[in-house]
């Protein structure tokens, strides 16, 4: 999970990191931003997700939060280790942040996993 800001507004990322008590901050040269990131599934489930369940985002971004929670739940059940579970996760992620850049095409991943599953 990551939150990004332009560098001149990076102080908010330090406040977020302090609030949650976790994560790291790094520069992203690909889009010239600074990012606060949390990569630990356990930390996400224990510290970050409960916040957004208690205080939902009052915008359409809440849909992404709910999808993210579903992905974390599936991963905690180790469903991502099987092609069928990973297809489910990629399908969920595909709906998240549709205007964002993707490193890999979700449909291509689903097609390749479907071939493995067959």
SULVENHU-V267260 format. One record per residue. RES is the residue in three letters. SS is DSSP state (@ for helix, = for strand, . for the rest). Layout:
res = (RES;RES)
ss = (SS;SS)
This chain:
res = (UNK;UNK;UNK;UNK;UNK;UNK;UNK;UNK;UNK;UNK;UNK;UNK;UNK;UNK;UNK;UNK;UNK;UNK;UNK;UNK;UNK;UNK;UNK;UNK;UNK;UNK;UNK;UNK;UNK;UNK;UNK;UNK;UNK;UNK;UNK;UNK;UNK;UNK;UNK;UNK;UNK;UNK;UNK;UNK;UNK;UNK;UNK;UNK;UNK;UNK;UNK;UNK;UNK;UNK;UNK;UNK;UNK;UNK;UNK;UNK;UNK;UNK;UNK;UNK;UNK;UNK;UNK;UNK;UNK;UNK;UNK;UNK;UNK;UNK;UNK;UNK;UNK;UNK;UNK;UNK;UNK;UNK;UNK;UNK;UNK;UNK;UNK;UNK;UNK;UNK;UNK;UNK;UNK;UNK;UNK;UNK;UNK;UNK;UNK;UNK;UNK;UNK;UNK;UNK;UNK;UNK;UNK;UNK;UNK;UNK;UNK;UNK;UNK;UNK;UNK;UNK;UNK;UNK)
ss = (.;=;=;=;=;=;@;@;@;.;@;@;@;@;@;@;@;@;@;@;.;.;.;=;=;=;=;=;.;.;.;.;=;=;=;=;=;.;.;.;@;@;@;@;@;@;@;@;@;@;@;@;@;@;.;.;.;.;.;.;@;@;@;@;@;@;@;@;@;@;@;@;@;@;@;@;.;.;@;@;@;.;@;@;@;@;@;@;@;@;@;@;@;@;@;.;.;.;.;.;.;.;.;.;.;@;@;@;@;@;@;@;@;@;@;@;@;.)
